[in-house]
Amino acid sequence: MATKTKKTPAKKTAKKTTVKAKVTKKEEKPVVEVWLEESYVHYMSRGPIFISAETHPELEGMTLEEMKEYIKDNAYDMAPIDSDYCENIIEELKEYDTVKDKYLDEEENIFFNN
């Protein structure tokens, strides 16, 4: 005769369920740093002042061309004609209104810093 064997129920083990929180990085959207660079040549004409051997005795005996060359080379050292507070004729000319104002070779350029 066959013997009956009693089946023992399998032990139930508690299942540990771990829920992992899904950490999502905040998605960064790209940002572009945009700059505008402008370049141009700016010409300004100021004046006139009138220079002669009467206003600057160092010019005595020079031709017109020699006077022009002398003034170009020595303008920063030449005394102003009609100013008590300027040190030279360049500073004096800067005090005059602009007669001509011109911009040339204007360019615009977009550039990025990142």
Backbone as numpy.savetxt, mean C-alpha at the origin, in Angstrom:
# Nx Ny Nz CAx CAy CAz Cx Cy Cz
-33.21 -96.94 26.97 -34.01 -95.80 26.97 -33.15 -94.56 26.97
-33.69 -93.70 26.35 -32.91 -92.48 26.21 -33.14 -91.61 27.40
-32.11 -91.05 27.81 -32.26 -90.14 28.94 -32.44 -88.72 28.43
-33.26 -88.11 29.12 -33.50 -86.72 28.74 -32.48 -85.85 29.44
-31.91 -85.04 28.67 -31.00 -84.07 29.28 -31.69 -82.72 29.27
-31.56 -82.15 30.34 -32.21 -80.87 30.48 -31.28 -79.79 29.92
-31.85 -79.06 29.05 -31.05 -77.97 28.47 -31.10 -76.81 29.43
-29.94 -76.33 29.72 -29.91 -75.14 30.57 -29.88 -73.92 29.66
-30.72 -73.02 30.03 -30.75 -71.84 29.17 -29.41 -71.09 29.22
-29.05 -70.55 28.09 -27.79 -69.82 28.00 -27.88 -68.57 28.87
-26.76 -68.30 29.47 -26.73 -67.13 30.33 -26.89 -65.88 29.47
-27.76 -65.05 29.95 -27.94 -63.80 29.23 -26.96 -62.79 29.79
-26.23 -62.23 28.90 -25.30 -61.18 29.35 -25.84 -59.86 28.83
-25.74 -58.91 29.68 -26.24 -57.59 29.29 -25.28 -57.01 28.27
-25.84 -56.60 27.19 -25.02 -55.98 26.15 -24.78 -54.53 26.52
-23.52 -54.16 26.48 -23.19 -52.77 26.71 -23.25 -52.07 25.36
-24.10 -51.13 25.31 -24.18 -50.38 24.06 -23.55 -49.01 24.32
-22.56 -48.74 23.57 -21.91 -47.44 23.69 -22.32 -46.62 22.49
-22.90 -45.52 22.80 -23.29 -44.62 21.72 -22.22 -43.56 21.64
-21.55 -43.56 20.53 -20.50 -42.56 20.35 -21.15 -41.34 19.71
-20.93 -40.25 20.37 -21.46 -39.01 19.80 -20.60 -38.66 18.60
-21.24 -38.42 17.53 -20.52 -38.09 16.31 -20.13 -36.61 16.39
-18.84 -36.37 16.51 -18.35 -35.00 16.60 -18.02 -34.54 15.18
-18.73 -33.57 14.78 -18.46 -33.07 13.43 -17.79 -31.71 13.57
-16.70 -31.56 12.88 -16.03 -30.27 12.87 -16.88 -29.32 12.05
-16.98 -28.11 12.55 -17.70 -27.12 11.78 -16.92 -26.89 10.50
-17.56 -27.06 9.43 -16.89 -26.93 8.14 -16.55 -25.48 7.90
-15.26 -25.20 7.75 -14.84 -23.84 7.50 -14.93 -23.54 6.02
-15.55 -22.42 5.75 -15.66 -22.01 4.35 -14.45 -21.13 4.04
-13.90 -21.31 2.87 -12.70 -20.53 2.54 -12.99 -19.03 2.45
-12.05 -18.26 2.93 -12.15 -16.81 2.89 -10.93 -16.29 2.14
-11.16 -15.44 1.20 -10.07 -14.89 0.39 -9.84 -13.44 0.79
-8.59 -13.12 1.11 -8.22 -11.75 1.44 -7.83 -11.05 0.14
-8.61 -10.06 -0.24 -8.41 -9.40 -1.54 -7.96 -7.97 -1.32
-6.96 -7.55 -2.05 -6.42 -6.20 -1.97 -6.44 -5.57 -3.35
-6.48 -4.26 -3.39 -6.37 -3.52 -4.64 -5.13 -2.64 -4.54
-4.29 -2.78 -5.52 -3.08 -1.98 -5.58 -3.22 -1.03 -6.77
-2.98 0.23 -6.53 -3.06 1.21 -7.60 -1.70 1.86 -7.78
-1.33 2.08 -9.00 -0.08 2.79 -9.25 -0.28 3.75 -10.40
0.43 4.82 -10.33 0.35 5.83 -11.38 1.53 6.79 -11.23
1.75 7.53 -12.26 2.74 8.60 -12.24 1.98 9.90 -12.12
2.35 10.69 -11.13 1.64 11.94 -10.87 2.59 13.11 -11.12
2.20 13.97 -12.03 2.98 15.17 -12.33 2.22 16.39 -11.84
2.91 17.24 -11.11 2.32 18.50 -10.64 3.25 19.63 -11.03
2.69 20.69 -11.54 3.49 21.88 -11.86 3.03 23.01 -10.95
4.00 23.64 -10.29 3.70 24.77 -9.39 4.59 25.94 -9.78
4.09 27.12 -9.56 4.91 28.29 -9.84 4.11 29.31 -10.61
4.72 30.18 -11.30 6.17 30.33 -11.48 6.78 31.33 -10.49
8.08 31.21 -10.31 8.86 32.28 -9.69 9.84 32.74 -10.76
10.27 33.97 -10.67 11.15 34.53 -11.68 12.51 34.82 -11.05
13.52 34.14 -11.57 14.87 34.24 -11.01 15.77 34.94 -12.02
16.54 35.87 -11.52 17.49 36.60 -12.37 18.73 36.90 -11.54
19.67 37.59 -12.16 20.89 38.00 -11.45 20.54 39.04 -10.38
19.41 39.73 -10.54 18.98 40.70 -9.52 18.54 39.99 -8.24
17.86 38.86 -8.37 17.39 38.12 -7.19 18.48 37.21 -6.64
19.37 36.77 -7.51 20.44 35.85 -7.11 21.74 36.28 -7.81
22.53 37.08 -7.12 23.76 37.63 -7.72 24.73 36.56 -8.23
24.63 35.35 -7.73 25.53 34.28 -8.20 25.32 33.95 -9.68
24.21 34.41 -10.25 23.91 34.15 -11.65 24.50 35.21 -12.59
25.10 36.22 -12.01 25.67 37.34 -12.79 26.66 36.83 -13.83
26.50 37.29 -15.06 27.42 36.97 -16.15 27.12 35.64 -16.85
26.08 34.90 -16.40 25.75 33.61 -17.02 24.77 33.81 -18.17
24.87 32.94 -19.16 23.87 32.92 -20.24 22.59 32.29 -19.70
21.53 32.39 -20.45 20.25 31.80 -20.04 20.41 30.29 -19.81
21.09 29.60 -20.69 21.28 28.15 -20.55 22.13 27.82 -19.33
23.15 28.60 -19.06 23.99 28.39 -17.87 23.20 28.63 -16.59
22.32 29.66 -16.63 21.47 29.93 -15.46 20.54 28.76 -15.18
19.92 28.20 -16.22 19.01 27.06 -16.06 19.76 25.87 -15.46
20.93 25.59 -15.97 21.74 24.47 -15.47 22.13 24.70 -14.00
22.53 25.92 -13.68 22.91 26.26 -12.32 21.73 26.08 -11.35
20.56 26.58 -11.77 19.36 26.47 -10.92 19.00 25.00 -10.72
19.06 24.18 -11.77 18.77 22.74 -11.63 19.70 22.08 -10.62
20.96 22.41 -10.70 21.96 21.78 -9.83 21.96 22.32 -8.41
21.49 23.55 -8.20 21.65 24.21 -6.89 20.34 24.70 -6.27
19.21 24.28 -6.77 17.92 24.80 -6.30 17.73 24.64 -4.79
18.22 23.56 -4.22 18.06 23.36 -2.77 18.96 24.27 -1.95
19.93 24.89 -2.58 20.84 25.79 -1.87 20.57 27.26 -2.17
19.67 27.55 -3.08 19.39 28.93 -3.46 18.33 29.54 -2.56
18.57 30.76 -2.12 17.65 31.46 -1.21 16.30 31.70 -1.89
15.21 31.63 -1.12 13.89 31.93 -1.69 13.81 33.40 -2.07
12.91 33.69 -3.00 12.78 35.06 -3.50 11.85 35.89 -2.62
10.71 35.33 -2.29 9.69 36.13 -1.62 9.12 35.37 -0.42
9.98 34.84 0.41 9.48 34.08 1.55 10.46 34.17 2.71
9.93 34.43 3.88 10.78 34.51 5.07 10.87 33.18 5.80
9.99 32.25 5.47 9.96 30.99 6.22 10.39 29.78 5.41
10.70 29.95 4.13 11.20 28.84 3.32 12.73 28.91 3.29
13.36 27.76 3.21 14.82 27.73 3.22 15.44 27.83 1.83
14.67 27.49 0.79 15.23 27.50 -0.56 14.11 27.68 -1.58
14.47 27.75 -2.86 13.44 27.99 -3.88 12.53 26.79 -4.10
13.02 25.58 -3.80 12.16 24.38 -3.91 11.02 24.49 -2.90
11.33 24.79 -1.66 10.28 24.95 -0.64 9.33 26.08 -1.00
9.89 27.14 -1.55 9.04 28.27 -1.95 8.07 27.86 -3.06
8.56 27.13 -4.03 7.69 26.67 -5.13 6.59 25.73 -4.63
6.89 24.95 -3.61 5.88 24.04 -3.06 4.72 24.79 -2.40
4.95 26.04 -2.06 3.90 26.86 -1.45 2.93 27.42 -2.50
3.31 27.40 -3.75 2.47 27.94 -4.82 1.35 26.95 -5.15
0.28 27.49 -5.73 -0.84 26.65 -6.17 -0.39 25.76 -7.32
-1.06 24.64 -7.44 -0.79 23.73 -8.56 -1.39 24.30 -9.83
-0.56 24.44 -10.84 -1.01 24.98 -12.12 -1.44 23.84 -13.03
-0.73 22.74 -12.95 -1.01 21.60 -13.80 -0.92 20.34 -12.95
-1.91 19.49 -13.11 -1.97 18.25 -12.33 -2.32 17.13 -13.29
-1.42 16.18 -13.47 -1.65 15.15 -14.48 -1.27 13.78 -13.93
-2.10 12.77 -14.24 -1.84 11.39 -13.86 -1.62 10.58 -15.14
-0.57 9.79 -15.15 -0.26 8.95 -16.30 -0.01 7.52 -15.85
-0.09 6.61 -16.79 0.23 5.19 -16.56 -0.53 4.61 -15.36
-1.82 4.93 -15.29 -2.62 4.40 -14.18 -2.82 2.90 -14.36
-2.63 2.16 -13.28 -2.83 0.71 -13.30 -3.54 0.29 -12.04
-4.35 -0.74 -12.17 -4.99 -1.35 -11.02 -4.69 -2.82 -11.05
-4.39 -3.39 -9.90 -4.00 -4.78 -9.82 -4.64 -5.42 -8.59
-5.33 -6.51 -8.80 -5.89 -7.27 -7.68 -4.81 -8.24 -7.21
-4.61 -8.32 -5.87 -3.69 -9.33 -5.37 -4.25 -9.94 -4.09
-3.69 -11.06 -3.71 -4.20 -11.82 -2.57 -3.09 -11.99 -1.56
-3.45 -11.94 -0.30 -2.45 -12.04 0.76 -2.52 -13.40 1.46
-3.18 -14.36 0.89 -3.24 -15.68 1.52 -3.21 -16.75 0.47
